Structure formats: C-alpha cells, structure tokens
Amino acid sequence: MSDSLNQITQKRYRYSKKAKKEHKQAYLFVAPAVFVSAVFIGLAVLFVIYLSFHKVNLFKHTYSFLGLDNYARAIKDTTTRVAFKNTLTFSAIVVPTQTFLALVLASLLNSKIKGKMIFRAIYFLPTLTSSSALTLIFMFMFSVTGPINGFLIKMGWIDVGINFLENPAFALKVIMAMNIWSTIPFYMTLYLASLQDLPDSIYESAEIDGAGPVRKFFSITLPYLKPMTTYVLITGIIGTLQMFDQAYIFSNGSGGPANSTLTVSLMVYRYAFGTQNAMGFAATLAVMLAVVILLLSILSNKLNKSDSWY
Amino acid sequence: MMKKILVLALAAIFAFSLAACAKEGKETSNETKTEETSKGEDTSKVETEEPAQDTAKTEETTGADYAGKTLNVGVWGGNDAEVAALNQVIKDFEAKTGAKIELKTYTDINTQLQADFIAGTAPDVFYVDANVFPFYATLDVMLELDPVEMNADAYYSNLLNAFTTEDGKIYAIPKDMSTLAMYVNTGILEEVGYTIEDIPTSLEEMVTFLPELQAKLDAKYGPQQVTAMTYNQDLARNLHLLERNGASITDADEMATLSSEGVLKNFNFIMELIKTNAYKTPAEIGLGWNGEVFGTGKCVIMEEGNWVYGNLVQNYPDIKFEVLDMPSYLGEKSSMTYTVGYAISAASKEQDLAKEWIKYATGDGMVTWCSGAGTLPSRDDVAKKMNVEADPVWATHLAQVEYAMPWQKGTTISIINSAYQNYFPSIVSGELTPEEGLKQVDQLANDEIANSR
C-alpha cells in the first residue's frame, strides 16, 4: 500500500514544469463548475443532512437538535414503511421490465426491417410527452368509463367497469404500466445508439462460425451493451425510487387509495410543504431514501460487473 | 507556447463573456430604474399641481404620496376573466395613488410562498386562503391589522372570523367569497316527469327521492347513463355535514377524531346516500369534476360553488338548470363558503401602501373584481351596490352565506383531508366498514401530525 503510494508521489514529482503548469490551468478551468456544484449541490446536501437531525422551523430560524429522534420515529412509523414498500415494489417491477423491453426493442429496430426509421420515431414519442400529461391520459384510459374498461366489457371478460383508479389493488399497477410505457423509448434509444457502433464484422464472423440469431444476441449484443446496461439500470433505479409526479397527480397528493400510491418522495413533499413545519422529518426521509438509492445502485453495479461476459 | 496562447485566449473569452453578462444585467436594471424614476417624476409633477388646484382634497393627496413607490402583490393565477379583472383593479389603484403594483403570480402558492418567506423574498401583500390561514398565523409572518382602520365591520362576520386568531387579532381582510349551492338540471328532470318543486329540501328526503329518480333515469336513458346526484369525497365539501349536531373532526390538540361517535353518525348518513347507488363521485362516473358531469348531462343534481355558474353558461349553453338552497340535514340548512383574504407581510417595507391597497381592493375595487372574476363580494354593501340579487343564481349563492361554514379547521386540516380522501374509496367499496375506515383515517393523520411536531 505505502509502496504504491510512494510510487504515485514520486511520479507526481517527476512531472515537468510545463506539465505542472498545465495542471494548474486545468484546475482553473474546472474551478467554476466545482464551485457551482459545491454551492448548489454540496451545501444543499450537507444542509439536508444537518436538518435531518433537528426539529426545524425555517420561518423563525429555530433549530433544536434531536439526535437520532427523527430517524427512530421514521423507522417505527407504519406509514413510512408502507411508502418504502410501495417505492421498492415499484422499482423492482419497473426497472427490470423496462430494461428488458428496451433491449429487445432496440435489437429489433437495429435489424434490417422495413420502415425502422418510422418505428423509431413512433416509439420515441412517449418520451417527448410530459409525465404529468401522460398521467392524465392514463387516468382517463383507466377510468370506469374509459377505453380500457370499454374494451374489457366488449370482450365479455367483465360485466361492470373496474374502478382501477380508486381500487388499492390496481392503482399502483396503473402507474407502473404508465411508467414502463413512457420510459422504454428513452432507454431503447440509448441502446440503439450503442448498437449502431457495434461493427457488423463481429456478427459476420460469428455467422461464419455458425452462430444463430439467439446465440449472436446473447454472446455479442448483450456483452457489448453491458456498459450501457449499467447506466440504464442505475438511472432506472434512481428514477423509479424518486417517483413523485405520477403518484401526486394520480392521488391528488393524498397517496391513496388506502396508501397504495404513497411513495417516499410524495411523503417527503407532504412533510416539507405541509402546514406543520416538518422540514426536519422530511429531510430525514430524504436522507433515508438517498441511502437506499445509493446502496441499490452500488449493488446493481456490482452484480452487472461480476458477470463476466467477455 | 502555442498552447499557452490558446489558453490565454480562451481565458480572455471566458472573462469577457462573464463581464458581458454582468454588464447586460446592470444595463437592464438601470433601464428599469430610469423608467421608474421618470414615472415617479411624472406623477410627482401631477402631485405638485394637484394641491394647488384643490387643497381641500386631503384624502386624494395622501393617496398621491405613494407616487414612485412599488408594492409587490402575491397572487395565484386564475382564468382569463380573473386576470383581466385583477389588472383593471390594479390599473385603477395605480391611477388613484400613483404607486406601482408589481404582481407576483404563483402557480403553487402553498410551496412557493413558504419558500419566499423562508428566503425573505415574500411580497408585501399576498393572498391567503382561509384554509391555510391558521398555519400562517402560527408563523408570525403577517402584520396585525387594525379593525377600525380596515373597516372590519363592513365584512360578513363569518368570513372575517376566518382571518381572526383566537386572541381576536385580525391578520387578513376577505377579498371575496364563494358558496356551495344545489344545481338542478331542469331539462332532464322534466324529461323524466318531475318538476323543480319535486326536489326535496332535506338530505334525509333525498335518501328516498334519489333512488326513485335514478329508476326513472335508468328507464329513460339506459342503466347508469345518467346519475341522480353527484358528491365529492373531500372534507372541503363534507365538513359541514360531518360536524353537524356538535360533532368535531378534531380535538383540542388538533388531532383527528373522525371515528368519534358524532362524526361517525354523520358519516354513516352520507353512506346511506351513497348506498342508494344514485349518489356518485365524478370519478365513479369517469369524469373530472361535478361541473363537467353536470354540463355533459350525466347527472341531474350537484352541489357546487358559484365558479361553476359562468363555466356552465359559457361552455354548456344547452343545459337548462336552476339553482336552489343547499338541502338541510338534521333540520338545519348549511353550506360551505370558501374565502381568500389579503394579508400583509410583517417584513414589508411598504406597510402603509399595502394597507391602502387592501382598503382599495376590498372596497371600491371589489365591485370591479367580483363582477369581472365572477365571485361574490365579501361585504354586504358591495353586494347591494353590485345588485347581486338581480340574478337568481347569484342571489341563491349569496343567500347561503348566512348559514355557511368557512372551509377552515386549524393547522392540521390538510393532513386530515389527505387521509380522509385516502381511505374514502375503500369505505365505499365495502373493503372497510365506515368505523374501520375512519379509524384508519385518524391513525394515518395522527401519525403524520405526531411526526411533524
């Protein structure tokens, strides 16, 4: 350990004057960006952590230290548990589904089918729509008299429309469907961009070796896309665990029906901007969510790396 | 060497662009400043002329003292008519006083105004909904208003009470109000053989009337096509029923007590209406809100605020309707009233001008505002001046204020209402009995309140 450290320091001393000057210039150029993110992200994060240990009234600038009280309360609180359960369930279903479907769609659109440009454009459309507008459209589609129920009744599968929006068994699933549907195109585009860099020659040589389309997918496409998959998984995990707008619009901010669409972010919002001055408790929940996101991201990164495709 | 020159050049460009940015900012601020001062000069000229012409007009001249001053007013956005009406009030006020009104329009006032107070950038005067007034009152961010100076007696007392703290201090002046009344689609009603006189005046009678009406509607239009009556799963609409007969949804500590005996009894009555299957929410009908359901002819009766009136006339001109008093319950008439007031920020540096604005906007300006925006005045003399009674719909809405309950209940009401909306569907679907459901509501709300304290 100290050996390698020595080597590094020795190496640093061996930089020429010119090189050192260049380093200084580099730092100078990086400085504005570092300064901005230190103020607007770094300080904000530190402040949230500070708040999470306090009972805060930001209006009167009173901060009373509570130690781990907020955390203890959050862990004991049944509603918090429900919110974490909903959020993790949401993520556990949405992330794998959207990653898998995006991958399949991308490899299909990368093949030599006719009109793939048109398909690409059509598939990309949901990403361009704002998620709040999508939520309203989905709420219409899944309403009692909406097209989904109309279809189910016409097919004779049900007699009376199902109230998807007010039934705790369905509400979160509707949001899942919407989220999967609207995020696939974005990830598909990422995969597609990556696939277009993949030289045809690799496929050709595989074909000469007698590989079929399935073998080619698993032995060439998948390993080649692995860095992209890491990115897709991590952004997917972060995005789903921070889900807020859809649940907010869907439940009018209440997290209902029967807490089925209550997510952690929605809870944070309700405590932070409610009428009880609970910014401290909101900060606690936000920190807990951040820790969960961090752990899951590290885990997915590790899992994805440990499989050696190469 | 080449690299060094390049770096220097880049740095120079960078520095220059920064300077340019800064300069631009300065320039624009200078511009507005000169504009303001020139305006100020203009009005001050008028000011010096005026006393010479008419020295007796003391009130006018004190108004003119505000020339060159700017007042920030925080409001939320409204429809075109509301924006136009507010702009007219502002224009008139500016002409009268020479002050300049700077509007700050919030899209989500609850979060943004809180942030503004924390950051110390709150406007001098701002809208405060009666519903959130108790919360702002705990923060000491509002200036106490003198009842004599603000002519407090002129306003409807239940509205003014909504902006009065327990120790009798007034912190806001109601700028307008809306009330709930009962709308009846007389077109459909007559099609199925009823007249407006057949509509019961009490909710108890509705329990038997609604299924009869529903049966006739189903026979005429097909099952479930037209609903007899709509309702909302919202404390903002249900509170006056739930708190009847001395019941209260909160205790002295502002904790939720919806599962208490009195509230449960009243809630069970609402359930009786729901069980008729002729009393539904807009969501159950598959639409957004009562006005849409009513306007598209999907329901016969609804309870709505006066904001729906203009909407119906404008967007659904074919609907024939009449507006009645709210039905009574347990022998008493009641309704809900929604009011918004103007409050002054305690940190404002223009408090005199702010008071002047409130006096104007809730005095002479109220006629302009209410007739333009389609709301009811918050004081009787303005209602008479506007001749509100001339239109039977407005007259009915105005009449409700006599027994209407303002939508306000301590600082915890938003939490309790969320919990209420959260569990209401499960009670209707039968998953939970009313008692179980309301217990869940209490637990959810009280946990959240406890965590917040």
Contacts between the chains, C-beta under 8 A, distances in Angstrom:
chain1	res1	chain2	res2	distance
A	22	B	3	7.7
A	25	B	7	5.5
A	28	B	11	7.7
A	57	B	139	8.0
A	58	B	118	4.5
A	59	B	114	7.9
A	59	B	117	5.7
A	59	B	118	6.3
A	59	B	139	4.4
A	59	B	140	7.7
A	59	B	141	6.2
A	60	B	139	7.1
A	60	B	140	7.1
A	73	B	451	5.8
A	74	B	451	7.7
A	77	B	447	6.1
A	77	B	451	6.1
A	78	B	447	6.9
A	79	B	444	6.2
A	79	B	447	5.6
A	79	B	448	6.7
A	143	B	283	7.1
A	143	B	286	4.2
A	143	B	287	7.9
A	144	B	283	7.6
A	144	B	284	6.0
A	144	B	285	7.2
A	144	B	286	4.6
A	145	B	285	6.9
A	145	B	286	3.1
A	145	B	287	7.9
A	146	B	286	6.1
A	161	B	286	7.8
A	163	B	283	7.7
A	163	B	284	6.7
A	163	B	425	7.6
A	163	B	429	7.6
A	165	B	283	6.3
A	166	B	283	6.3
A	166	B	284	7.6
A	166	B	425	3.8
A	166	B	428	7.9
A	166	B	429	7.4
A	167	B	425	7.4
A	167	B	429	7.0
A	168	B	425	7.9
A	168	B	426	6.4
A	168	B	431	7.6
A	251	B	421	7.8
A	251	B	422	7.5
A	252	B	421	6.5
A	253	B	418	6.5
A	254	B	417	8.0
A	254	B	418	4.2
A	254	B	419	7.4
A	254	B	421	4.5
A	254	B	422	4.5
A	255	B	418	7.3
A	255	B	422	6.2
A	256	B	418	7.9
A	256	B	421	5.8
A	256	B	422	3.4
A	256	B	423	6.9
A	256	B	424	7.9
A	256	B	425	6.9
A	257	B	422	6.7
A	257	B	423	7.6
A	257	B	425	4.3
A	257	B	426	6.0
A	258	B	422	6.4
A	258	B	423	5.9
A	258	B	425	7.4
A	258	B	426	4.7
A	258	B	431	7.6
A	258	B	440	7.7
A	259	B	422	6.1
A	259	B	444	7.2
A	270	B	415	7.8
A	270	B	418	7.1
A	270	B	448	7.5
A	271	B	448	7.6
A	271	B	451	7.2
A	271	B	452	6.3
A	273	B	110	6.2
A	273	B	111	4.5
A	273	B	114	6.2
A	274	B	414	6.2
A	274	B	415	6.2
A	274	B	448	7.9
A	274	B	452	6.6
A	275	B	132	6.2
A	275	B	134	7.8
A	275	B	135	3.8
A	275	B	411	5.0
A	275	B	412	7.2
A	275	B	413	7.7
A	275	B	414	5.3
A	275	B	415	7.4
A	276	B	135	8.0
A	276	B	411	6.7
A	276	B	412	7.1
A	276	B	415	7.0
A	276	B	449	6.7
A	276	B	452	3.4
A	276	B	453	6.8
A	277	B	138	8.0
A	277	B	139	7.9
A	277	B	452	7.1
A	278	B	451	6.7
A	278	B	452	3.6
A	278	B	453	7.9
A	281	B	451	5.2
A	281	B	452	6.3
